């Protein structure tokens, strides 16, 4: 699912070029593929990605809010919402770090053999470094 505020402006064309198809409403895109494309993703080896536990939820929410340019007042709201779902089966929250500094977040939802990766947010200063690719590859391998 894509928010109308997603960037870059040509994201729809990029999705189509990568085999996604519009499925329903304007923000629902779907691609069913084998995992062969994962091996072709390139990202620096100094990006460390791991699934978070409850103890890292404050960092996760802080990075997510900053990545999506939400006001700081949203951090407690995110924390409240994610504190309930972070422990549910099939929901996996990931934090990406460079030199131990959190710079990105991602979420994997799995149910009945299907998975969807989303809510990928990267701090503005860390964009174009491969953080999103690293998050996706790690979640896919999990």
TAJO-V767517 format. One record per pair of residues at least 24 apart in sequence whose C-alpha atoms are under 8 Angstrom apart, sorted by the first residue. I is the first residue (numbers start at 1). J is the second residue. If there is no record, write none. Layout:
I,J  I,J
This chain:
1,27  1,28  1,29  1,118  2,27  2,28  2,29  3,27  38,137  38,140  41,133  41,134  41,137  42,130  42,133  43,129  43,130  43,131  43,133  43,134  44,129  44,130  46,98  46,99  47,96  47,97  47,98  47,99  47,131  47,134  48,96  48,97  48,98  48,100  48,134  49,94  49,95  49,96  49,97  49,134  49,135  49,138  50,94  50,95  50,96  50,138  51,92  51,93  51,94  51,95  52,92  52,93  52,94  52,95  53,86  54,83  54,86  54,87  57,82  57,83  59,102  60,94  60,95  60,105  63,102  63,103  63,104  63,105  63,121  63,122  63,123  64,104  64,105  64,121  64,122  66,123  67,104  67,121  67,122  67,123  67,124  68,121  68,122  94,135  94,139  95,135  96,131  96,134  96,135  103,131  104,131  104,132  105,135  106,135  106,136  108,139
